[in-house]
Amino acid sequence: MLVVAVVAASAAGGVRGLRAEDARDYAVAGAELARAGKDQAALEAFTKAIKLAPDQAVHYRNRAALYSRMGAWDQAAQDYTTALNLQNDPGVQFNRGYSYLQLGRLDDALKDFDAVLKEQPENERALRFHAYLLAVRKEPQRAVDDYDKLLARNPNDAAALKGRADACVAIGQLDRAIADYTEAIRLNPKDVDAQAVLAAACLKAGDKTRALAALDAVLQAKPDDADALLRRARLQYEREQFNAAIADYTRAIGLKPVDAELYAGRGYARLKQGDKPGALADFGKAIELDPNRPAYYLTRIYLYESSGETAEAIDDLGRMLVLNPHDSHLRLRRGDLYLKANKPDEALKDYESILTDDPDNVSALAGKGQALAQKGDRRAGAEQLQKALGFTKDSKQQEEIREKLRALGVGPLL
């Protein structure tokens, strides 16, 4: 953070006459008021000094420093600009760059830090902000170059190590990033944020063991870190440690009880453990919290089907078709379930809807044939199945249709 120092005008500097003397008096008074925390009175004094000696950069610097302390970054930047126009000063250039940074004017801030580094290549603060801005502007390789310079001067600079590691991740140098994060943690073992980004880098590099160790360290320091719990739960799921994943998801749900993703994650882990009732409850809650996620419905439909709850599966397919009314795969699946539930009229509606847009859809033709046969019209059903058999070139699908024809007591013609 910028350290704001209110600089009083000195007697030197070419100020002449009573008018300038009055300006110095106001500058001194402003500095004393600022030190006493009387910012508004100090601001008025500095402004009077500027009016009395508008050609003196020091008065603009004083007021700019006070504006900075007050968080009035736009006014600070304007005063720093006026001071620079009157007198080149790398310190003022740095402070204006910092003001621009606070205002989100990153390009302008970078230009100022560039200018400072041209005059003062060893200015560590300017180099640090320069590196940070390059990283933010998605120029990670240039940021790495800056961090290299900082670390050449001080290899034990933990902040620079983390900054370089972040930039290395951005350019895909994961091994170097992991080494830098690890060294930063060695220098500052209590840096939980470094452990968190180390975990992310290790996951990206495929090193699940080190990622798990880093996440363990994060959660040891911050047991209620819901994001770390979620990441560790996912990692445990990938490692097929489903009980551990369930435990982490459960803890995370306790912290964020309205996060649908957490219930879904636990549901998948429970499904892997064979706990279908638990999985069904979790996906029910996930859908309640986020009813527009097709993946949640698809999993619950699978759970309903595998548990013989066909009517519930059909209802969910209906909800999915509200979200995706033109999805022929969903409509076909619902038609098949209607057949399974012995509801041929409803099945026919779904198959006919598909065939309206895609008359040669083999699966819909075959389904229509079965629905007609289920309604008692075996001949018409066989005709549709035969038509489907004529369209398909897939040997597996051909055999499935032949089997359906044989089930109707009608031999295939092809």
C-alpha positions as CSV (number, residue, x, y, z in Angstrom):
1,M,0.0,0.0,0.0
2,L,1.2,3.5,-0.8
3,V,2.5,5.4,2.3
4,V,1.1,8.9,2.1
5,A,3.5,11.6,3.4
6,V,2.4,15.2,3.4
7,V,5.4,17.3,2.4
8,A,5.6,20.8,3.7
9,A,7.1,23.5,1.5
10,S,10.6,24.5,2.3
11,A,12.1,28.0,2.1
12,A,14.2,27.0,-0.8
13,G,13.0,26.5,-4.3
14,G,13.0,30.0,-5.8
15,V,10.0,31.3,-4.0
16,R,10.1,35.1,-3.9
17,G,8.1,37.8,-2.2
18,L,5.3,38.0,0.3
19,R,2.9,36.1,-1.8
20,A,5.1,33.0,-1.9
21,E,5.8,33.5,1.8
22,D,2.1,33.3,2.5
23,A,1.9,30.1,0.4
24,R,4.6,28.5,2.5
25,D,2.7,29.4,5.7
26,Y,-0.4,27.7,4.4
27,A,1.7,24.7,3.4
28,V,3.2,24.4,6.8
29,A,-0.2,24.8,8.4
30,G,-1.7,22.2,6.1
31,A,1.0,19.7,7.1
32,E,0.3,20.3,10.8
33,L,-3.4,19.9,10.3
34,A,-2.9,16.7,8.3
35,R,-0.7,15.2,11.0
36,A,-3.5,16.1,13.5
37,G,-6.0,14.2,11.4
38,K,-7.9,17.3,10.4
39,D,-8.0,16.4,6.7
40,Q,-10.7,18.9,5.6
41,A,-8.9,21.9,7.2
42,A,-5.6,20.6,5.8
43,L,-7.2,20.4,2.3
44,E,-8.3,24.0,2.5
45,A,-4.8,25.1,3.6
46,F,-3.1,23.3,0.7
47,T,-5.6,24.7,-1.8
48,K,-4.9,28.2,-0.6
49,A,-1.2,27.5,-1.0
50,I,-1.8,26.4,-4.6
51,K,-3.8,29.6,-5.3
52,L,-1.0,31.8,-3.9
53,A,1.8,29.9,-5.7
54,P,0.3,28.0,-8.6
55,D,3.8,27.5,-10.2
56,Q,5.2,25.5,-7.3
57,A,5.0,21.7,-7.7
58,V,5.4,21.0,-4.0
59,H,1.9,22.4,-3.1
60,Y,0.2,20.1,-5.6
61,R,2.2,17.2,-4.2
62,N,1.1,18.1,-0.7
63,R,-2.6,18.2,-1.7
64,A,-2.3,15.0,-3.9
65,A,-0.8,13.1,-0.9
66,L,-3.7,14.2,1.3
67,Y,-6.2,13.2,-1.4
68,S,-4.5,9.8,-1.6
69,R,-4.8,9.3,2.2
70,M,-8.5,10.3,1.9
71,G,-9.0,7.8,-1.0
72,A,-9.8,10.5,-3.5
73,W,-7.7,8.9,-6.1
74,D,-9.0,10.8,-9.1
75,Q,-8.2,14.2,-7.5
76,A,-4.9,12.9,-6.4
77,A,-4.0,11.8,-9.9
78,Q,-4.9,15.2,-11.3
79,D,-2.7,17.0,-8.7
80,Y,0.2,14.7,-9.4
81,T,-0.2,15.4,-13.1
82,T,0.0,19.1,-12.5
83,A,3.1,18.6,-10.3
84,L,4.8,16.6,-13.0
85,N,4.0,19.2,-15.6
86,L,5.8,21.7,-13.4
87,Q,8.7,19.5,-12.3
88,N,9.8,16.0,-13.4
89,D,10.0,13.8,-10.3
90,P,10.1,10.0,-10.3
91,G,8.5,9.9,-6.8
92,V,5.6,11.9,-8.0
93,Q,5.4,9.7,-11.2
94,F,5.3,6.6,-8.9
95,N,2.5,8.1,-6.8
96,R,0.5,9.0,-9.8
97,G,0.9,5.5,-11.1
98,Y,-0.3,4.1,-7.8
99,S,-3.4,6.5,-8.0
100,Y,-4.1,5.2,-11.5
101,L,-3.9,1.7,-10.2
102,Q,-6.4,2.4,-7.5
103,L,-8.7,3.9,-10.2
104,G,-8.4,0.8,-12.4
105,R,-6.6,2.8,-15.1
106,L,-4.1,0.0,-15.6
107,D,-2.5,1.1,-18.8
108,D,-1.8,4.6,-17.4
109,A,-0.4,3.1,-14.2
110,L,1.9,0.8,-16.2
111,K,3.2,3.8,-18.3
112,D,4.0,5.7,-15.1
113,F,5.9,2.7,-13.5
114,D,7.7,2.2,-16.8
115,A,8.8,5.9,-16.7
116,V,10.0,5.5,-13.1
117,L,12.0,2.4,-13.9
118,K,13.7,4.1,-16.8
119,E,15.1,6.8,-14.5
120,Q,15.4,4.5,-11.4
121,P,16.0,0.9,-12.6
122,E,16.6,-0.2,-9.0
123,N,13.3,1.1,-7.7
124,E,12.0,-2.1,-6.1
125,R,8.4,-0.8,-5.4
126,A,8.0,0.4,-9.0
127,L,9.3,-3.0,-10.3
128,R,6.9,-4.9,-8.1
129,F,3.9,-2.9,-9.3
130,H,5.1,-3.2,-12.8
131,A,5.3,-7.0,-12.5
132,Y,1.8,-7.1,-11.0
133,L,0.3,-5.0,-13.7
134,L,1.9,-7.1,-16.5
135,A,0.3,-10.2,-14.9
136,V,-3.1,-8.6,-14.7
137,R,-2.8,-7.5,-18.3
138,K,-2.2,-11.1,-19.3
139,E,1.5,-10.6,-20.1
140,P,2.9,-13.3,-17.9
141,Q,6.2,-13.8,-19.6
142,R,7.1,-10.1,-19.1
143,A,5.9,-10.4,-15.5
144,V,8.2,-13.4,-15.0
145,D,11.1,-11.3,-16.2
146,D,10.3,-8.6,-13.7
147,Y,10.0,-11.1,-10.8
148,D,13.3,-12.6,-11.9
149,K,14.9,-9.2,-11.3
150,L,13.3,-8.8,-7.9
151,L,14.4,-12.3,-6.9
152,A,17.9,-11.7,-8.2
153,R,18.2,-9.0,-5.6
154,N,16.4,-10.9,-2.8
155,P,16.0,-14.6,-3.3
156,N,14.0,-14.8,-0.1
157,D,11.2,-12.4,-1.3
158,A,8.2,-14.6,-0.7
159,A,5.8,-12.2,-2.3
160,A,7.9,-12.1,-5.5
161,L,8.1,-15.9,-5.5
162,K,4.3,-16.2,-5.4
163,G,4.0,-13.6,-8.1
164,R,6.4,-15.4,-10.3
165,A,4.7,-18.7,-9.6
166,D,1.3,-17.2,-10.6
167,A,2.8,-16.0,-13.9
168,C,4.5,-19.3,-14.5
169,V,1.1,-21.1,-14.1
170,A,-0.3,-18.7,-16.8
171,I,2.4,-19.7,-19.3
172,G,2.2,-23.4,-18.4
173,Q,5.5,-23.7,-16.5
174,L,3.9,-25.7,-13.8
175,D,7.1,-27.3,-12.4
176,R,8.7,-23.9,-11.9
177,A,5.5,-22.6,-10.4
178,I,5.3,-25.4,-7.9
179,A,8.9,-24.9,-6.9
180,D,8.3,-21.2,-6.3
181,Y,5.1,-21.8,-4.3
182,T,6.9,-24.4,-2.2
183,E,9.8,-22.0,-1.5
184,A,7.4,-19.2,-0.6
185,I,5.7,-21.6,1.9
186,R,9.1,-22.6,3.3
187,L,9.8,-18.9,3.9
188,N,6.4,-18.3,5.4
189,P,4.8,-21.6,6.6
190,K,1.6,-19.8,7.7
191,D,0.8,-18.5,4.3
192,V,-2.5,-20.3,3.7
193,D,-3.1,-18.6,0.4
194,A,0.2,-20.0,-1.0
195,Q,-0.9,-23.5,0.0
196,A,-4.2,-23.0,-1.8
197,V,-2.5,-21.9,-5.1
198,L,0.1,-24.6,-4.7
199,A,-2.8,-27.1,-4.5
200,A,-4.3,-25.7,-7.7
201,A,-0.9,-25.9,-9.5
202,C,-0.4,-29.5,-8.4
203,L,-3.8,-30.5,-9.6
204,K,-3.1,-28.8,-12.9
205,A,0.1,-30.8,-13.1
206,G,-1.6,-34.0,-12.2
207,D,0.2,-34.4,-8.9
208,K,-2.8,-35.4,-6.8
209,T,-0.7,-36.5,-3.8
210,R,1.0,-33.0,-3.4
211,A,-2.3,-31.3,-4.1
212,L,-4.0,-33.3,-1.3
213,A,-1.2,-32.4,1.1
214,A,-1.5,-28.7,0.3
215,L,-5.3,-28.8,0.7
216,D,-4.9,-30.6,4.0
217,A,-2.6,-27.8,5.1
218,V,-5.2,-25.2,4.1
219,L,-7.9,-26.9,6.0
220,Q,-5.8,-27.4,9.0
221,A,-5.3,-23.7,9.2
222,K,-8.9,-22.8,8.0
223,P,-11.3,-25.7,8.8
224,D,-14.2,-23.7,7.5
225,D,-12.8,-22.9,4.0
226,A,-15.7,-24.1,1.9
227,D,-13.7,-23.7,-1.4
228,A,-10.9,-25.8,-0.1
229,L,-13.4,-28.4,1.1
230,L,-15.0,-28.5,-2.3
231,R,-11.6,-28.9,-4.0
232,R,-10.5,-31.7,-1.7
233,A,-13.9,-33.4,-2.0
234,R,-13.5,-33.5,-5.8
235,L,-9.9,-34.7,-5.5
236,Q,-10.9,-37.5,-3.1
237,Y,-13.6,-38.5,-5.6
238,E,-11.0,-38.7,-8.4
239,R,-8.9,-40.8,-6.1
240,E,-11.9,-43.0,-5.5
241,Q,-11.9,-42.2,-1.9
242,F,-15.6,-41.8,-1.8
243,N,-16.2,-41.9,1.9
244,A,-13.7,-39.0,2.3
245,A,-15.3,-37.1,-0.5
246,I,-18.7,-37.5,1.1
247,A,-17.3,-36.3,4.4
248,D,-15.9,-33.1,2.8
249,Y,-19.0,-32.4,0.8
250,T,-21.1,-32.8,4.0
251,R,-18.8,-30.3,5.9
252,A,-19.0,-27.9,2.9
253,I,-22.8,-28.2,2.9
254,G,-22.9,-27.2,6.5
255,L,-21.1,-24.0,5.5
256,K,-23.0,-23.4,2.3
257,P,-26.4,-25.1,2.6
258,V,-27.9,-23.5,-0.5
259,D,-25.1,-24.5,-2.9
260,A,-26.6,-27.0,-5.4
261,E,-23.2,-28.1,-6.6
262,L,-22.3,-29.4,-3.2
263,Y,-25.3,-31.7,-3.0
264,A,-24.8,-32.9,-6.5
265,G,-21.1,-33.7,-5.8
266,R,-22.1,-35.7,-2.7
267,G,-24.8,-37.4,-4.7
268,Y,-22.3,-38.7,-7.2
269,A,-20.0,-39.9,-4.4
270,R,-22.9,-41.7,-2.7
271,L,-23.9,-43.2,-6.0
272,K,-20.4,-44.6,-6.4
273,Q,-20.8,-46.1,-2.9
274,G,-24.1,-47.8,-4.0
275,D,-26.2,-45.5,-1.8
276,K,-29.0,-44.8,-4.2
277,P,-31.5,-43.5,-1.7
278,G,-28.8,-41.0,-0.4
279,A,-27.9,-40.0,-3.9
280,L,-31.6,-39.6,-4.9
281,A,-32.1,-37.3,-1.9
282,D,-29.0,-35.2,-2.8
283,F,-30.0,-34.7,-6.4
284,G,-33.5,-33.9,-5.3
285,K,-32.1,-31.1,-3.2
286,A,-29.7,-30.0,-6.0
287,I,-32.7,-29.7,-8.4
288,E,-34.7,-27.8,-5.8
289,L,-31.8,-25.3,-5.4
290,D,-31.0,-25.1,-9.2
291,P,-33.9,-26.4,-11.3
292,N,-32.2,-25.5,-14.6
293,R,-29.3,-27.9,-14.6
294,P,-30.0,-30.8,-17.0
295,A,-27.1,-32.9,-15.6
296,Y,-28.9,-33.1,-12.2
297,Y,-32.1,-34.3,-13.9
298,L,-30.3,-36.9,-16.0
299,T,-28.7,-38.4,-12.9
300,R,-32.0,-38.5,-11.0
301,I,-33.7,-40.0,-14.0
302,Y,-31.1,-42.8,-14.0
303,L,-31.6,-43.3,-10.3
304,Y,-35.4,-43.5,-10.8
305,E,-35.1,-45.9,-13.7
306,S,-32.6,-48.2,-11.9
307,S,-35.0,-48.2,-8.9
308,G,-38.0,-49.1,-11.0
309,E,-39.6,-45.7,-10.4
310,T,-40.6,-45.2,-14.0
311,A,-43.4,-42.6,-13.4
312,E,-40.9,-40.4,-11.6
313,A,-38.4,-40.7,-14.4
314,I,-41.0,-39.7,-16.9
315,D,-41.9,-36.7,-14.8
316,D,-38.3,-35.6,-14.8
317,L,-38.0,-36.1,-18.6
318,G,-41.0,-33.8,-18.9
319,R,-39.2,-31.1,-16.8
320,M,-36.2,-31.5,-19.0
321,L,-38.2,-31.1,-22.2
322,V,-39.6,-27.8,-20.8
323,L,-36.0,-26.7,-20.6
324,N,-35.0,-28.2,-24.0
325,P,-38.3,-28.7,-26.0
326,H,-36.5,-29.6,-29.3
327,D,-34.2,-32.3,-27.8
328,S,-35.2,-35.5,-29.7
329,H,-33.1,-37.7,-27.5
330,L,-35.0,-36.7,-24.4
331,R,-38.3,-37.2,-26.2
332,L,-37.3,-40.6,-27.5
333,R,-36.2,-41.6,-24.0
334,R,-39.6,-40.5,-22.6
335,G,-41.4,-42.4,-25.3
336,D,-39.5,-45.6,-24.4
337,L,-40.4,-45.1,-20.7
338,Y,-44.0,-44.6,-21.6
339,L,-43.8,-48.0,-23.4
340,K,-42.3,-49.5,-20.4
341,A,-45.1,-48.1,-18.3
342,N,-47.7,-49.5,-20.7
343,K,-48.8,-46.1,-21.9
344,P,-48.7,-46.5,-25.7
345,D,-50.8,-43.4,-26.5
346,E,-48.4,-41.1,-24.7
347,A,-45.4,-43.0,-26.3
348,L,-46.9,-42.5,-29.7
349,K,-47.2,-38.7,-29.2
350,D,-43.5,-38.5,-28.4
351,Y,-42.5,-40.7,-31.4
352,E,-44.7,-38.9,-33.8
353,S,-43.3,-35.6,-32.6
354,I,-39.8,-36.8,-33.5
355,L,-40.9,-38.2,-36.8
356,T,-42.5,-34.9,-37.8
357,D,-39.0,-33.3,-37.9
358,D,-37.0,-36.4,-38.8
359,P,-39.1,-38.9,-40.7
360,D,-36.2,-41.4,-41.1
361,N,-35.4,-41.6,-37.4
362,V,-34.9,-45.3,-36.9
363,S,-35.3,-45.4,-33.1
364,A,-38.6,-43.3,-33.3
365,L,-39.9,-45.6,-36.1
366,A,-39.1,-48.7,-34.1
367,G,-40.7,-47.2,-31.0
368,K,-43.8,-46.2,-32.9
369,G,-44.0,-49.8,-34.2
370,Q,-43.9,-51.2,-30.6
371,A,-46.4,-48.6,-29.4
372,L,-48.9,-49.6,-32.2
373,A,-48.4,-53.3,-31.3
374,Q,-48.9,-52.5,-27.6
375,K,-52.2,-50.9,-28.6
376,G,-53.2,-54.2,-30.3
377,D,-52.4,-53.4,-34.0
378,R,-49.6,-55.8,-34.5
379,R,-49.6,-55.6,-38.3
380,A,-49.2,-51.8,-38.3
381,G,-46.6,-52.2,-35.6
382,A,-44.7,-54.7,-37.7
383,E,-44.8,-52.4,-40.7
384,Q,-43.2,-49.6,-38.8
385,L,-40.5,-51.9,-37.4
386,Q,-39.9,-53.2,-40.9
387,K,-39.5,-49.7,-42.2
388,A,-37.0,-48.9,-39.4
389,L,-35.1,-52.1,-40.3
390,G,-34.9,-50.9,-43.9
391,F,-33.4,-47.5,-42.9
392,T,-30.7,-48.6,-40.5
393,K,-27.2,-49.7,-41.5
394,D,-26.1,-50.5,-38.0
395,S,-25.8,-54.2,-37.4
396,K,-26.5,-54.1,-33.7
397,Q,-29.6,-51.9,-34.3
398,Q,-30.7,-54.3,-37.1
399,E,-30.6,-57.3,-34.7
400,E,-32.5,-55.4,-32.0
401,I,-35.3,-54.6,-34.5
402,R,-35.4,-58.2,-35.8
403,E,-35.8,-59.4,-32.2
404,K,-38.7,-57.0,-31.7
405,L,-40.3,-58.3,-34.9
406,R,-39.9,-61.9,-33.7
407,A,-41.4,-60.9,-30.3
408,L,-44.5,-59.8,-32.3
409,G,-44.6,-63.2,-34.1
410,V,-43.7,-61.6,-37.4
411,G,-40.4,-62.6,-39.1
412,P,-38.3,-59.8,-40.7
413,L,-38.4,-59.4,-44.4
414,L,-34.7,-58.3,-44.5
